[in-house]
């Protein structure tokens, strides 16, 4: 098999990193297990991101077919590339091998989950709150660490130090709020929370979005206006597309309540006109981790009181130079004068071709009723 100079660009194993990437030619599927290219990859399907701005962060899976029998231990690190750069990173859940007596086309299928799946383990809060000798709450010292970026970095260091996840703040003029201490009911010694639950609650409170990038970086972007005058955008036309608009994109009731130990309602407001037109559609955070709701501004709430367009685009990829190949969640794209941000990217690779599907939602600026940037 002819390998490009850097099929795994952007990923390091120990101190080693590949050199330069290739840029043209038909994309070829490359798969590495723990830093070693393993067999001939014949097919794969893998996904990054989520369907919309208000979906919670969760794991995505991959299915990869290798020719012949390949021994792939569970929990091995998987990196998928096309030669132009890294497309997906995760960990092996398991494998199956199909043996054919008809055409000798034995096949090993690897099932894997991205790094978000490793954040689902239960963690024990570091503090306890007692009343009359009874344990009434557990707490996480969120307020010691600041905003969502700092909290994510600290929680990952405390509860998942072996994963080596890098946290980055995306480009935006919006700011993340400071988070306060988190208390939650804990009769006896429960309930335990998972690390993913903690991060999702901090994200919901921050009016932000966290998403895994192809190289395993956790990117955080405020849902506030980007405030950018221009930004690099990929033109997604021509491409097969489906546009949808419905009441499920409306939010007209906002209820932000601090945890039981604090028990303060920070925001409780309803857009009555929108509720009459579309029914009540609510955004509720019961364990709200901020002392104010200034980052859920009136312009933001007003813009979301009306339905918005979302879209799904699909395109076959014939060359490594196609910018669709390296699109990632929160990338900016356009179709004519319509501007979106990428929510999810799914690659479907077979012997007959390579197809990419994008789920798109309104831009940060459109979510806030603000002026959108122009293409750079």
Buried (B, 14 or more C-beta within 10 A) or exposed (E): EEEBEBBBBBBEBEEEEBEEBBEEEEBBBBBBBBBEBBBBBBBBBBBBBBEBBBBEBEBBBBEBBBBBBBEBEEEBBBBBBBBBBBBBBBBBBEBEBEEEEEEEEBBBBBBBBBBBBBBEEEBEBEEEBEEEEEBBBBBBBBBEBBBBBBBBBBBBEBBBEEBEBEBEBBBBEBEBBBBBBBBBBBEEEEEEBBBBBBBBBBBBBBBBBBBBBBBBBBBBBBBBBBBBEEBEBBEBEEBEBEEEEEEEBBBBBBBBBBBBBBEEEBBEBBBEEBBEBBEEBEBEBEBBBBBEBEBBBEEBBBBBBBBBBBBBBBBBBEEBEBBBBBBBBBBBBBBEEBBBBBBBBBBBBEEEEBBBBBBBBBBBBBBBBBEBBEEE
